[in-house]
Structures are given as structure tokens and as C-alpha cells.
Amino acid sequence: MKKIGNVIIRIIRNIGLFFDKWLITPLTKIILKLMKLLKELVKSFDKVSGKKSTLLIVSLLLAFCVFFVIDRESNVMIDQYAEILYKQPVSAIYNEELYVIEGLPETVDITLVGQRRHIFLAKQSPSKGVSVDLTGLKPGNHRVTLKYTQRLKSLDYKLDPSNVTVTIYEKVSENRALTYDILHQEALDTKLYISNAEIDRGEVIIKGAEYKLKEVASVKALVDVRNIPNPKAGEITVKDIPLVAYDNDGKRVNVEIVPKTVSANISITSPSKQIPVRVVPKGNLAFGKSIKSMDASLSKITVYGSQDAIDKIEQLEAEIDVKGLDRDKEFNVTLKKPKGITELSNKTMTVKVKLDNSSSKEIKNIAVGAENLASNLKVQALSEDDRQVTVVVKGSEDALKEIDASDITAYIDLTNYGVGEHEVDVKVTGSDLKLAYSSKTKKIKVRISEK
């Protein structure tokens, strides 16, 4: 056993000598050499780093490195740019002959994100725009996604809105009568008037959802005077007149109209008529005063307008305010156009009013007439005193000399009066407006009965 132990000890010692000779001793020498070399490098570095030129070069290198890193990062951030394209039209792909789409926005806003140059190129290059494919969808409500097709794939985009709910209806059609409206007739020469418009068709077809067609009360061709070239009296043909559908409240109804436009032959006339001008004083003069004369600068005037208005008008009244007037005065009167009259040959006139002291005169036995009685009724005075009245006329002596019973009208207004006995106010008018008229009998009694 002792021999075996000595052999083991010898073997261990030999192994230790082997590692010491071939591993530990060489490594120790290498480490010592490296330490010596490091000490020399440190001394050299201390000498070099202590110089100002070395420090300057190192600082510049470090600064350049920092600048390069920051510039690279900033370029990444700066290149990320966003731009909004407002009100971009939206199109839908579907069978337009069979269906009507509601709820789809006409336009959307698109936000493009990417580098400036890419966004610039995207704006310059053609695009299919914003669309939605509704092919295959049946009538009803559907939640759909809008898509923006852009050739540049380096951009990100966002639609506002990007998802919408649309309603699909089956398209139906109906025939409707076509009428017309004249727009902006005030743009026409005031002496001209559009008397008629003959549309080239009497009916059009309207298409849309069934509930929309039920809202349509009328379809009209809108003849805009501003679109008539060089309008003058005669016949003019106007093309491409737009059509619009309206509901009972006069609001537009969004339906398809076939055809979209029509043509019309426009008849432009210039109806005119010369009528007398009648000066009408309004208000009460100062106490004890009356109008002796009213001399107007115009006795007649030519009026222009629609034929109906021209046919109905017999005279033009020019009102002057004489309330409280106590001396002679000259009035400048602006003439007013009656309804349906578009132009007057004169816009203004002067009226010279001369006053006189007031006198009075009684005209007896003026028969009392009735006005505005319903056609199925008749009226009868209850007594002889209710059939005739005495009228007091006030004015200048010269004017009173010329007045007689034929120039005076006494009447009662039976508007809204029905069967029965009534006490009604007596009203008096006269042909000479310089005079004032009143009945001594203020009320009369009448009986109204059915015919």
C-alpha cells in the first residue's frame, strides 16, 4: 500500500510540473509582457493626450459623430409629413339601373402621411380616388368600408369617414307632367316680359326609391333669364334647361329625371299702355283750408308689364300727403309701380297744390247703393230715409260751384254681411278729389234676404 501511495504522489507531482512548465509559466510571462507594454502605451497616450492638437482632433471627431447620429434621426422625423386632401369625391360601384343608394357621403377628407416628395408625387399622379364596391349587396342597410386607391405604396392614408352605413333601395320609375318657372325675370329689360314658354315635351320620367317618388309633387323646367343671350321681343329658343323635382312645400326632392334637360321656345313681348295719372291727396288739411287746385307735371304715363296687368289697369294714382297743410306747396312724387307693371315711362312727377279758405255745400237726395253683397243675397232699405242721404261737400268756392249730384256716390259696404237686419255705415266718394265728402246720415238700416 505504501508503494502504491508513493506512485500516486509521484504521478500528481509530475502532472503539476507539467502544467507549471507548459501553461502557468508561459502565461505568466505573457501577462508580464502585456503589462509592460500597457504601461508604455499609457505613458505614450498620456504624452499624446496632453497635447492641445490631440484634444482638438478628438473633440472634432466626437462632435462629427454626434452630429451624424442626430442628423440621421432628425431626417427620419422631418421626412414624416402629413397633408389633408379636403372634399375628395366618393364613387360607388353598383348596378345603377336597378338600385338607388342613400347614406353614401358625396366627399371625404384624406390624410396622407409620408415623405414630402412622395406626397407631392401622389398629388400629381392620377388616382382612382375614393370608392366603395357595393356589387352583390341586396336592398337594405349595409356597413361598408371606403377605399382610397393610390399608386404610391410608400404613403399611409386615413379616410374621414372611413366606414359608413348605406341603404340600398330598388329603383322604380313613373311618368310626371312637366311645367316651368321663370327665374330672375328682374334681370330682363324692364320693358320686356316673358309671356309664354313652350317646353319641347309635356312629360318626363322620374326614377328613384319608391318613397322618394311619393314625395314629388311637381317637376319643373327652370328657365333662367340670365341664360338667354341678347333677349329682345320675339321668339327665342333656349336649350339645356335643367329640371328639378319639388315636394308640396316647395323643397327639392333628390330623384333622377329623364331627360336631365329640355329645350323651350320663349315668347318675349313688350306690352304697354298709356293711362291717365290721378293725383290723390291723403290726410286732412289744416282747419278751414281746402284745395283750390292741383297742377301735375304729368297727365298721362306709359306703363309696361304683363298683358294681364296692362289690360286691368285704367289709371295710375299718385298720392300726396296733405295732412295739416296750411299753405301752398309743391310736391315731388315718386311714382309706384302697380302689381304686374315692370316699368313706367316716368319715375317721378311734381304736383303744385294751391289752398283756399274752405266752404261747404249740401247735396240732397243722393241714392245709397250697396257693394260687395254675396251673389245669392239681396238687400232692401227699411225706410225712405234709408234709401237716400244728404251729402255735405267741403272745399273751395270755385270747386263747389261745379259739383252736382252726378259727381257723388253714396254706398254701404256689405262684405261679410248675411241674412237679417243690419245697421251699416254710409260711405261717400266723389269724382273731384280736391273736395271732402261726408254723409249727414252716418248709418242706415237694411234687410238682407236670400234671392
Backbone torsions as a table, in degrees:
resi	resn	phi	psi	omega
1	MET	NA	-37.2	-178.9
2	LYS	-66.3	-35.8	179.1
3	LYS	-69.1	-39.3	179.6
4	ILE	-64.2	-39.4	-179.9
5	GLY	-65.6	-40.4	179.9
6	ASN	-65.0	-37.1	179.7
7	VAL	-63.8	-43.3	179.7
8	ILE	-62.7	-43.7	-179.2
9	ILE	-62.9	-37.8	-178.9
10	ARG	-67.9	-38.7	-179.3
11	ILE	-65.4	-44.5	179.9
12	ILE	-62.0	-40.6	-178.9
13	ARG	-65.6	-40.1	179.5
14	ASN	-64.3	-39.6	178.3
15	ILE	-63.3	-42.2	179.9
16	GLY	-63.7	-42.7	178.4
17	LEU	-63.0	-36.5	-179.4
18	PHE	-63.3	-48.1	180.0
19	PHE	-65.5	-35.0	-178.8
20	ASP	-68.6	-37.9	-175.7
21	LYS	-77.5	-42.0	-170.8
22	TRP	-101.6	-11.4	-177.6
23	LEU	-125.1	-57.1	-172.8
24	ILE	-68.8	-48.1	-176.7
25	THR	-64.2	-46.2	177.5
26	PRO	-60.9	-41.0	179.9
27	LEU	-64.6	-38.8	179.8
28	THR	-63.3	-42.8	179.5
29	LYS	-63.9	-39.7	-179.9
30	ILE	-64.6	-44.1	-179.4
31	ILE	-62.0	-42.7	-179.8
32	LEU	-63.3	-40.4	178.4
33	LYS	-64.9	-40.9	179.2
34	LEU	-64.2	-38.7	179.5
35	MET	-65.2	-39.3	179.0
36	LYS	-65.7	-43.5	179.3
37	LEU	-64.6	-38.8	179.8
38	LEU	-63.8	-41.4	178.2
39	LYS	-61.4	-37.3	179.7
40	GLU	-69.6	-38.5	178.4
41	LEU	-66.6	-38.1	179.1
42	VAL	-63.6	-43.0	179.4
43	LYS	-63.0	-40.9	179.7
44	SER	-66.4	-41.8	-179.8
45	PHE	-64.2	-39.7	178.7
46	ASP	-61.5	-40.0	179.3
47	LYS	-66.1	-42.6	-177.9
48	VAL	-71.2	-44.2	-177.2
49	SER	-67.2	-22.4	179.2
50	GLY	-74.6	-12.5	179.2
51	LYS	-81.7	144.0	-179.9
52	LYS	-66.1	-38.6	-178.3
53	SER	-63.0	-38.5	178.9
54	THR	-64.7	-46.4	178.5
55	LEU	-60.2	-38.5	-180.0
56	LEU	-65.0	-44.3	-179.7
57	ILE	-64.0	-44.4	179.4
58	VAL	-61.5	-43.2	179.7
59	SER	-61.6	-41.4	179.4
60	LEU	-64.7	-41.6	178.8
61	LEU	-62.2	-44.9	178.7
62	LEU	-63.0	-42.5	179.2
63	ALA	-62.1	-41.1	178.7
64	PHE	-63.2	-41.5	178.6
65	CYS	-62.8	-44.2	179.9
66	VAL	-63.3	-44.5	178.8
67	PHE	-60.2	-42.3	-178.7
68	PHE	-62.1	-42.8	-179.1
69	VAL	-66.4	-46.3	-178.0
70	ILE	-66.4	-41.7	-180.0
71	ASP	-62.3	-39.3	179.4
72	ARG	-64.3	-42.3	-179.2
73	GLU	-69.3	-39.5	-178.3
74	SER	-67.0	-37.1	178.2
75	ASN	-61.4	-38.4	178.4
76	VAL	-62.8	-40.8	-178.8
77	MET	-73.8	-42.5	-178.4
78	ILE	-65.7	-39.0	-178.5
79	ASP	-64.6	-21.1	177.8
80	GLN	-81.2	104.5	-172.1
81	TYR	-127.9	149.4	-179.7
82	ALA	-127.5	141.4	177.2
83	GLU	-143.8	140.5	-177.5
84	ILE	-103.3	126.8	173.3
85	LEU	-98.1	110.0	-173.8
86	TYR	-86.1	147.3	170.7
87	LYS	51.4	56.1	175.6
88	GLN	-86.2	129.1	-175.1
89	PRO	-64.0	147.1	179.2
90	VAL	-112.7	132.5	177.1
91	SER	-117.6	151.7	-179.2
92	ALA	-123.1	142.0	178.1
93	ILE	-104.0	112.8	179.2
94	TYR	-164.8	174.2	-179.8
95	ASN	-83.2	98.8	-174.6
96	GLU	-70.3	-18.6	179.0
97	GLU	-77.2	-23.6	-174.5
98	LEU	-107.4	-26.5	-169.9
99	TYR	-129.9	158.7	172.6
100	VAL	-122.4	135.2	-178.0
101	ILE	-110.2	131.7	174.1
102	GLU	-127.0	150.6	178.3
103	GLY	97.6	-9.1	179.8
104	LEU	-83.3	124.2	-180.0
105	PRO	-65.6	146.0	177.8
106	GLU	-71.3	-34.9	-179.5
107	THR	-139.8	160.1	173.4
108	VAL	-137.8	164.9	174.0
109	ASP	-100.7	136.6	-179.4
110	ILE	-115.9	125.2	174.0
111	THR	-100.6	116.4	178.3
112	LEU	-97.9	133.7	-179.2
113	VAL	-125.9	129.2	179.5
114	GLY	162.7	-166.7	178.7
115	GLN	-73.2	151.0	-175.9
116	ARG	-56.6	-45.2	-176.5
117	ARG	-65.0	-32.8	178.2
118	HIS	-71.1	-38.9	178.2
119	ILE	-66.3	-40.1	177.8
120	PHE	-60.9	-44.9	179.2
121	LEU	-64.6	-38.0	-179.8
122	ALA	-63.7	-37.4	-179.7
123	LYS	-71.4	-28.9	-178.3
124	GLN	-85.7	-29.0	-175.6
125	SER	-85.5	149.9	-179.3
126	PRO	-65.9	148.2	179.6
127	SER	-138.0	150.8	176.4
128	LYS	-77.2	-4.5	175.6
129	GLY	74.8	-160.1	-177.5
130	VAL	-97.0	130.1	-177.3
131	SER	-145.3	165.4	174.5
132	VAL	-142.8	134.7	-177.4
133	ASP	-97.8	110.9	-179.7
134	LEU	-104.8	11.3	-179.2
135	THR	-58.7	132.5	176.8
136	GLY	90.3	-10.6	179.8
137	LEU	-80.6	140.8	-178.6
138	LYS	-94.2	166.1	177.1
139	PRO	-53.9	138.5	-177.9
140	GLY	139.8	-170.0	179.4
141	ASN	-94.9	139.0	-178.6
142	HIS	-142.3	138.0	173.9
143	ARG	-94.1	118.3	-174.3
144	VAL	-125.5	160.2	-178.9
145	THR	-110.6	130.8	177.5
146	LEU	-83.4	145.5	-178.9
147	LYS	-126.8	143.8	177.4
148	TYR	-114.9	120.6	-177.3
149	THR	-100.6	115.4	179.8
150	GLN	-132.1	133.3	-175.9
151	ARG	-65.4	-34.3	-179.2
152	LEU	-77.1	116.3	-178.7
153	LYS	-86.4	-5.1	-177.7
154	SER	-82.0	-0.2	-178.6
155	LEU	-107.1	146.6	169.5
156	ASP	-102.6	149.6	178.9
157	TYR	-141.4	156.7	177.4
158	LYS	-137.9	131.1	179.6
159	LEU	-98.0	142.1	176.1
160	ASP	-131.3	103.9	-0.7
161	PRO	-83.0	161.9	178.6
162	SER	-105.8	-23.9	177.9
163	ASN	-127.4	133.8	-179.4
164	VAL	-136.6	158.8	174.7
165	THR	-103.8	121.8	180.0
166	VAL	-113.5	153.5	176.7
167	THR	-116.7	128.4	-179.5
168	ILE	-105.8	125.8	178.2
169	TYR	-117.0	151.7	170.4
170	GLU	-73.1	137.6	-178.3
171	LYS	-87.1	129.3	175.1
172	VAL	-121.6	167.9	-177.1
173	SER	-139.9	153.9	178.2
174	GLU	-146.4	156.0	172.6
175	ASN	-92.0	137.4	178.0
176	ARG	-134.8	147.4	176.7
177	ALA	-68.9	147.7	-178.1
178	LEU	-113.1	128.4	173.6
179	THR	-120.6	-174.0	-178.5
180	TYR	-139.7	157.2	172.4
181	ASP	-127.4	142.3	175.4
182	ILE	-96.2	120.1	-179.0
183	LEU	-103.5	144.8	174.4
184	HIS	56.2	43.9	177.6
185	GLN	-64.4	-20.9	177.6
186	GLU	-65.2	-18.6	177.9
187	ALA	-76.7	-12.9	179.1
188	LEU	-78.6	150.9	174.4
189	ASP	-51.4	133.8	-172.6
190	THR	-63.7	-16.7	177.7
191	LYS	-90.0	-4.2	179.4
192	LEU	-105.3	156.2	-178.9
193	TYR	-149.3	134.0	176.1
194	ILE	-83.7	107.7	-175.2
195	SER	-87.0	-25.5	-176.9
196	ASN	-162.6	154.1	173.9
197	ALA	-137.9	120.9	179.0
198	GLU	-101.4	108.9	-179.6
199	ILE	-77.4	146.0	-176.1
200	ASP	-74.0	-0.2	175.5
201	ARG	-152.0	152.5	-179.3
202	GLY	-100.1	-16.8	-178.8
203	GLU	-134.9	154.4	173.3
204	VAL	-134.8	167.9	177.3
205	ILE	-106.0	130.7	173.5
206	ILE	-110.1	139.3	-178.0
207	LYS	-129.0	145.8	177.8
208	GLY	162.8	-169.3	175.3
209	ALA	-64.2	147.3	-175.3
210	GLU	-57.8	-40.2	-177.9
211	TYR	-68.4	-28.9	178.0
212	LYS	-70.3	-40.9	180.0
213	LEU	-63.6	-32.2	178.7
214	LYS	-67.6	-23.0	179.7
215	GLU	-78.4	-20.5	-174.6
216	VAL	-73.9	118.9	177.6
217	ALA	-99.0	-28.8	-179.6
218	SER	-157.5	154.4	173.6
219	VAL	-122.9	127.0	-173.6
220	LYS	-127.9	145.2	170.0
221	ALA	-91.4	125.1	-175.8
222	LEU	-95.5	99.4	-180.0
223	VAL	-85.7	108.1	-177.6
224	ASP	-94.1	118.0	-178.9
225	VAL	-58.5	-30.7	-177.8
226	ARG	-66.9	-16.8	179.7
227	ASN	-95.1	5.0	177.6
228	ILE	-91.0	117.6	-178.3
229	PRO	-75.7	127.4	175.9
230	ASN	47.9	60.3	-177.9
231	PRO	-63.8	136.0	175.7
232	LYS	-153.6	168.5	-177.0
233	ALA	-60.2	132.0	-179.3
234	GLY	138.6	-164.0	-180.0
235	GLU	-101.8	130.0	179.5
236	ILE	-131.1	134.8	176.6
237	THR	-95.9	126.2	179.2
238	VAL	-115.0	128.4	-178.6
239	LYS	-106.9	168.2	175.7
240	ASP	54.3	47.4	176.7
241	ILE	-82.3	122.3	-177.3
242	PRO	-71.0	151.6	178.4
243	LEU	-111.4	143.0	-178.9
244	VAL	-137.8	139.4	176.3
245	ALA	-99.7	139.2	-178.6
246	TYR	-125.8	152.6	172.8
247	ASP	-94.0	-172.3	-176.5
248	ASN	-66.6	-21.8	179.5
249	ASP	-93.7	5.5	179.2
250	GLY	81.7	12.9	178.2
251	LYS	-92.6	147.7	-178.9
252	ARG	-70.0	141.7	176.8
253	VAL	-113.3	128.4	-176.1
254	ASN	-83.0	92.3	175.5
255	VAL	-132.7	161.9	176.5
256	GLU	-84.0	132.7	-179.4
257	ILE	-118.1	129.5	-179.7
258	VAL	-121.0	120.0	-2.2
259	PRO	-76.8	171.8	-178.7
260	LYS	-79.3	-28.3	-179.8
261	THR	-136.3	162.6	177.1
262	VAL	-137.1	173.4	173.9
263	SER	-115.0	158.4	-179.4
264	ALA	-149.2	146.1	171.4
265	ASN	-94.6	116.3	-176.0
266	ILE	-98.5	126.6	176.5
267	SER	-97.8	115.5	179.3
268	ILE	-109.0	124.5	-179.2
269	THR	-122.1	173.1	177.1
270	SER	-137.1	65.4	179.7
271	PRO	-62.8	138.3	178.8
272	SER	-148.1	164.4	-178.8
273	LYS	-162.5	140.3	176.0
274	GLN	-96.3	125.8	-176.9
275	ILE	-131.4	157.3	177.9
276	PRO	-74.4	153.8	175.5
277	VAL	-103.5	127.5	-178.2
278	ARG	-114.1	122.3	179.4
279	VAL	-84.5	125.8	-177.4
280	VAL	-118.2	110.3	176.2
281	PRO	-76.5	140.1	179.1
282	LYS	-121.6	135.0	178.4
283	GLY	99.1	165.4	-178.8
284	ASN	-95.1	134.1	176.5
285	LEU	-68.1	170.8	174.0
286	ALA	-60.6	153.5	-175.4
287	PHE	-57.6	133.0	177.1
288	GLY	82.6	4.3	-178.9
289	LYS	-111.7	151.0	176.2
290	SER	-143.8	163.7	-179.6
291	ILE	-87.0	122.4	178.1
292	LYS	-85.1	-41.3	-179.4
293	SER	-156.4	153.6	173.7
294	MET	-132.6	108.3	-178.7
295	ASP	-103.8	113.8	-177.9
296	ALA	-99.5	146.7	178.8
297	SER	-73.7	-17.8	177.5
298	LEU	-124.0	136.8	172.5
299	SER	-109.4	-24.8	178.6
300	LYS	-138.3	158.6	-179.7
301	ILE	-149.5	149.5	177.2
302	THR	-99.2	129.1	-179.8
303	VAL	-113.0	148.5	178.6
304	TYR	-126.3	147.4	178.3
305	GLY	166.3	-158.1	178.9
306	SER	-68.4	153.5	-177.7
307	GLN	-62.3	-38.1	179.0
308	ASP	-61.2	-45.4	-179.5
309	ALA	-66.0	-39.4	179.1
310	ILE	-63.0	-41.8	-178.7
311	ASP	-65.6	-33.2	-174.3
312	LYS	-83.9	-30.5	-172.4
313	ILE	-78.4	132.9	-179.6
314	GLU	-114.5	-26.1	179.2
315	GLN	-157.0	161.4	177.9
316	LEU	-114.7	124.2	-179.4
317	GLU	-91.0	134.2	176.0
318	ALA	-117.4	109.7	-175.4
319	GLU	-87.3	140.7	172.4
320	ILE	-127.3	141.8	-178.0
321	ASP	-93.0	107.7	-178.3
322	VAL	-107.7	15.4	-177.9
323	LYS	-59.5	123.0	177.6
324	GLY	75.3	6.0	-177.0
325	LEU	-66.8	131.6	-178.2
326	ASP	-128.5	7.5	178.7
327	ARG	-152.3	166.7	179.9
328	ASP	-60.9	147.8	-178.3
329	LYS	-155.5	149.0	174.2
330	GLU	-107.2	126.5	-178.0
331	PHE	-104.5	138.2	169.6
332	ASN	-101.2	116.7	-171.9
333	VAL	-111.8	129.3	172.0
334	THR	-92.6	119.2	-175.9
335	LEU	-76.4	138.0	-178.9
336	LYS	-101.9	138.8	179.4
337	LYS	-81.4	123.9	175.3
338	PRO	-65.8	166.7	-180.0
339	LYS	-60.0	132.1	179.6
340	GLY	89.3	-11.2	178.4
341	ILE	-95.1	126.0	-175.4
342	THR	-101.1	-19.9	-176.8
343	GLU	-154.2	146.9	174.7
344	LEU	-120.2	144.7	179.6
345	SER	-67.7	-24.3	175.2
346	ASN	-132.6	139.6	-178.7
347	LYS	-94.2	-27.8	-176.7
348	THR	-136.5	165.9	174.9
349	MET	-155.7	165.3	176.2
350	THR	-115.7	147.4	178.3
351	VAL	-131.9	120.6	177.2
352	LYS	-96.9	117.8	-177.8
353	VAL	-106.0	126.6	175.4
354	LYS	-112.7	136.6	-177.4
355	LEU	-104.8	161.2	177.9
356	ASP	-147.1	166.6	174.4
357	ASN	-68.4	145.2	-174.5
358	SER	-86.7	137.6	172.0
359	SER	-124.7	174.6	-179.7
360	SER	-137.8	159.1	-178.7
361	LYS	-150.7	139.2	179.2
362	GLU	-102.4	133.2	176.2
363	ILE	-116.2	116.8	-174.5
364	LYS	-93.5	163.4	172.9
365	ASN	59.4	46.5	175.3
366	ILE	-90.3	117.0	-177.7
367	ALA	-66.5	141.2	-179.8
368	VAL	-97.5	121.5	177.2
369	GLY	-97.9	176.0	179.5
370	ALA	-125.6	139.5	179.1
371	GLU	-128.5	151.7	174.6
372	ASN	63.5	32.4	174.2
373	LEU	-85.4	139.0	179.6
374	ALA	-57.5	145.5	-172.4
375	SER	-66.2	-21.3	-178.8
376	ASN	-94.0	10.2	-177.5
377	LEU	-122.1	163.1	173.7
378	LYS	-135.7	156.3	-175.9
379	VAL	-126.8	148.6	179.9
380	GLN	-144.2	134.7	177.3
381	ALA	-71.7	145.0	-176.7
382	LEU	-81.0	-20.7	-179.9
383	SER	-150.0	171.9	178.4
384	GLU	-64.6	-35.7	179.6
385	ASP	-67.1	-20.0	179.2
386	ASP	-88.9	-4.4	-179.3
387	ARG	-93.8	-28.9	-176.9
388	GLN	-133.4	153.0	178.4
389	VAL	-138.0	164.3	173.5
390	THR	-102.0	130.9	-176.9
391	VAL	-108.4	131.1	176.1
392	VAL	-96.0	123.1	-179.9
393	VAL	-112.5	129.0	179.8
394	LYS	-117.5	140.3	178.9
395	GLY	170.5	-166.8	178.4
396	SER	-73.2	154.6	-178.1
397	GLU	-60.1	-38.8	-178.4
398	ASP	-63.4	-40.5	-179.4
399	ALA	-71.5	-35.8	-178.4
400	LEU	-67.4	-28.7	-179.6
401	LYS	-63.6	-28.9	-174.9
402	GLU	-89.4	-12.6	-172.7
403	ILE	-80.8	143.7	171.7
404	ASP	-146.1	179.6	-173.0
405	ALA	-62.0	-30.4	-177.8
406	SER	-68.8	-17.1	-179.4
407	ASP	-89.5	0.0	-173.0
408	ILE	-119.5	140.5	176.5
409	THR	-127.7	123.2	174.3
410	ALA	-111.4	137.8	-176.8
411	TYR	-156.8	165.0	172.5
412	ILE	-119.1	142.9	-179.5
413	ASP	-97.8	113.3	-175.1
414	LEU	-102.9	26.0	174.8
415	THR	-59.9	130.0	178.0
416	ASN	69.4	12.4	175.4
417	TYR	-93.2	138.6	-179.0
418	GLY	-117.1	-167.1	-177.7
419	VAL	-61.3	134.8	178.8
420	GLY	137.3	-177.1	177.9
421	GLU	-97.6	137.5	-175.6
422	HIS	-140.2	149.8	171.5
423	GLU	-106.7	118.7	-168.7
424	VAL	-123.2	142.7	178.2
425	ASP	-67.1	142.1	177.0
426	VAL	-94.7	132.7	178.3
427	LYS	-117.9	147.3	-176.5
428	VAL	-134.1	135.6	172.9
429	THR	-131.4	164.2	179.0
430	GLY	-144.2	160.8	-177.3
431	SER	-73.3	-28.9	-179.8
432	ASP	-93.3	108.4	-176.0
433	LEU	-75.7	-6.4	176.8
434	LYS	-76.5	-14.3	-177.3
435	LEU	-102.3	157.5	176.3
436	ALA	-111.8	136.5	-173.7
437	TYR	-122.1	140.1	174.4
438	SER	-153.2	149.7	-179.8
439	SER	-93.1	138.1	176.2
440	LYS	-69.2	-32.1	174.7
441	THR	-93.1	115.2	-173.4
442	LYS	-81.3	-31.0	-178.6
443	LYS	-137.6	148.7	173.6
444	ILE	-129.5	159.1	180.0
445	LYS	-105.1	135.5	-179.1
446	VAL	-135.9	160.9	175.5
447	ARG	-118.4	128.2	178.4
448	ILE	-110.0	132.6	-179.0
449	SER	-140.6	167.9	177.7
450	GLU	-78.2	150.2	179.3
451	LYS	-70.9	NA	NA
